[in-house]
Amino acid sequence: MLAVTIVADIKTVGIVGGSLGGLFQAVALTELGLDVTVWERSAGRPDDRGAGIVLQPGVAWFLSMFCGVDPDRISVPVTHRQFFTRDGHSHHTLMRQRMISWGAIYTSLRDHLDVARYHDGQHVTALTSWSGRTRRPARRRRPQTPSPSSPPWGSSHPWTPPCRRGRRTGSPKAPLSTGTA
């Protein structure tokens, strides 16, 4: 079930970050009738990311409802998944799901937005609210040196091997900060 709260005085929204998270927000807010503009730091359409990701039911519903895309046409069915244990042995398990590429999701969302509302290659250096107050984005922290117990890819990597699920080490990613555009 989708819960929507209408805020009568908001008509225009600016989204800083035009990857999947920003695009999902932009499409949803556009469908609610808001005037949405997206600013993305990277120029041009990005290359695809990885071999594939599981198409979650919520994402399939969103692409179908908001973008008019048939998820079955841009994803592939799989019947099994192969896992590797720490000692290098493989394990096969029955797992019926659909796989989709990052690029297929990105393209479906991006193609749904008005080209004039998506500004790529645009670095946002400050946000000014309607009251005239200027906020500067927080500086990025330098990556911490991994400890000997950290996985080789760093503790903030979004994928955890099956043998470590439920025992993730390190601190979670810091919450995103937002500003008024």
C-alpha positions as CSV (number, residue, x, y, z in Angstrom):
1,M,0.0,0.0,0.0
2,L,1.3,3.4,-0.9
3,A,0.9,6.1,1.7
4,V,0.9,9.7,0.3
5,T,0.8,12.9,2.4
6,I,-0.2,15.9,0.4
7,V,1.5,19.2,1.3
8,A,-0.5,21.9,-0.3
9,D,2.1,24.7,-0.5
10,I,4.9,22.6,-2.1
11,K,4.7,22.7,-5.9
12,T,8.4,22.6,-6.9
13,V,11.0,20.1,-5.9
14,G,14.7,20.0,-6.6
15,I,16.6,16.7,-6.3
16,V,20.3,16.6,-5.9
17,G,21.6,13.3,-7.2
18,G,20.3,11.6,-10.4
19,S,21.2,8.0,-9.9
20,L,18.6,5.4,-9.0
21,G,17.5,6.9,-5.6
22,G,17.0,10.4,-7.1
23,L,15.3,9.0,-10.2
24,F,12.8,6.9,-8.2
25,Q,12.0,10.1,-6.2
26,A,11.7,12.3,-9.3
27,V,9.4,9.9,-11.1
28,A,7.1,9.4,-8.0
29,L,6.9,13.2,-7.3
30,T,6.3,14.0,-11.0
31,E,3.4,11.5,-11.0
32,L,2.0,13.3,-7.9
33,G,1.9,16.5,-10.0
34,L,4.9,18.3,-8.7
35,D,7.4,20.3,-10.8
36,V,10.6,18.3,-10.3
37,T,14.1,19.1,-11.4
38,V,17.1,16.8,-11.0
39,W,20.8,17.8,-10.8
40,E,23.4,15.1,-11.3
41,R,27.1,15.6,-10.8
42,S,28.2,13.0,-13.5
43,A,27.9,14.0,-17.2
44,G,26.1,11.7,-19.6
45,R,24.4,8.4,-19.0
46,P,26.5,6.2,-16.8
47,D,27.7,2.8,-17.8
48,D,25.8,-0.2,-16.5
49,R,26.7,-1.5,-13.1
50,G,27.4,-5.2,-12.6
51,A,26.0,-8.3,-14.1
52,G,22.5,-8.1,-12.5
53,I,20.5,-7.5,-9.5
54,V,17.3,-9.2,-8.2
55,L,14.2,-7.5,-9.4
56,Q,12.3,-6.9,-6.2
57,P,8.5,-6.9,-6.4
58,G,8.3,-3.3,-5.3
59,V,10.6,-2.2,-8.1
60,A,8.7,-4.2,-10.6
61,W,5.4,-2.6,-9.5
62,F,6.9,0.9,-9.6
63,L,8.3,0.4,-13.1
64,S,5.0,-0.9,-14.3
65,M,2.8,1.6,-12.6
66,F,4.8,4.8,-12.9
67,C,6.9,4.2,-16.0
68,G,4.6,2.0,-18.1
69,V,7.4,-0.6,-18.4
70,D,6.6,-4.4,-18.4
71,P,9.3,-5.7,-16.0
72,D,9.1,-9.2,-17.6
73,R,10.4,-7.6,-20.9
74,I,13.5,-6.1,-19.3
75,S,14.4,-8.8,-16.8
76,V,15.3,-12.5,-17.0
77,P,14.1,-15.4,-14.9
78,V,16.6,-17.5,-12.9
79,T,15.9,-20.8,-11.2
80,H,19.0,-21.3,-9.1
81,R,21.6,-19.3,-7.3
82,Q,25.2,-20.3,-6.7
83,F,27.0,-19.2,-3.4
84,F,30.6,-19.6,-2.5
85,T,31.7,-20.5,1.0
86,R,34.8,-19.0,2.7
87,D,36.8,-22.2,1.8
88,G,35.9,-21.7,-1.9
89,H,33.3,-24.5,-2.2
90,S,30.2,-23.6,-4.2
91,H,26.6,-24.3,-3.1
92,H,23.6,-24.3,-5.5
93,T,20.2,-23.6,-4.2
94,L,16.7,-23.4,-5.8
95,M,15.7,-19.7,-6.0
96,R,13.2,-18.6,-8.5
97,Q,13.5,-14.9,-9.2
98,R,13.9,-12.4,-11.9
99,M,17.2,-10.6,-12.5
100,I,17.5,-7.1,-14.0
101,S,20.5,-4.9,-14.8
102,W,21.1,-1.6,-13.1
103,G,21.1,0.0,-16.5
104,A,17.6,-1.3,-17.4
105,I,16.2,0.3,-14.2
106,Y,18.1,3.5,-14.8
107,T,17.0,3.8,-18.4
108,S,13.3,3.1,-17.5
109,L,13.3,5.8,-14.9
110,R,15.4,8.4,-16.8
111,D,13.4,8.0,-20.0
112,H,10.2,8.7,-18.0
113,L,11.5,12.2,-17.0
114,D,11.4,15.3,-19.2
115,V,14.9,15.8,-20.7
116,A,14.7,19.5,-19.7
117,R,14.2,18.6,-16.1
118,Y,17.4,16.4,-15.7
119,H,20.7,18.4,-15.6
120,D,23.7,16.1,-15.8
121,G,27.2,17.3,-15.3
122,Q,26.0,19.9,-12.8
123,H,27.8,20.2,-9.5
124,V,25.6,21.6,-6.7
125,T,27.7,23.8,-4.5
126,A,25.0,25.4,-2.3
127,L,21.3,25.4,-1.7
128,T,19.3,28.5,-1.0
129,S,16.0,28.2,0.7
130,W,13.0,30.4,0.0
131,S,13.9,32.5,3.1
132,G,17.2,33.3,1.5
133,R,19.4,31.2,3.8
134,T,22.2,29.4,2.0
135,R,23.4,25.9,3.0
136,R,26.5,24.3,1.7
137,P,26.6,20.5,1.2
138,A,28.6,18.6,3.8
139,R,32.2,17.8,2.8
140,R,32.8,14.1,2.1
141,R,34.8,12.3,4.7
142,R,38.0,10.7,3.7
143,P,37.7,6.9,3.6
144,Q,38.9,5.2,6.8
145,T,41.7,2.7,6.7
146,P,40.1,-0.7,6.9
147,S,40.9,-2.7,10.1
148,P,42.3,-6.2,9.8
149,S,38.9,-7.6,10.6
150,S,37.1,-5.6,7.9
151,P,36.2,-7.3,4.6
152,P,38.6,-6.4,1.8
153,W,36.0,-4.2,0.0
154,G,35.3,-2.0,3.1
155,S,32.5,-2.2,5.6
156,S,30.1,0.1,3.7
157,H,29.9,-2.2,0.6
158,P,26.2,-2.9,-0.1
159,W,26.6,-6.6,-0.6
160,T,27.5,-9.0,2.2
161,P,28.6,-12.6,1.3
162,P,26.1,-15.3,2.4
163,C,28.4,-16.6,5.1
164,R,28.4,-13.1,6.8
165,R,24.7,-12.2,6.5
166,G,23.4,-11.1,9.9
167,R,27.0,-10.5,11.2
168,R,27.9,-7.4,9.2
169,T,30.9,-5.5,10.6
170,G,31.5,-1.8,10.6
171,S,29.1,1.1,11.1
172,P,26.2,1.7,8.7
173,K,26.4,4.5,6.1
174,A,25.7,7.9,7.5
175,P,22.2,9.2,6.8
176,L,21.8,11.5,3.8
177,S,21.3,15.2,4.6
178,T,18.8,17.2,2.7
179,G,18.3,20.9,2.0
180,T,15.5,23.0,0.8
181,A,15.8,23.9,-2.9
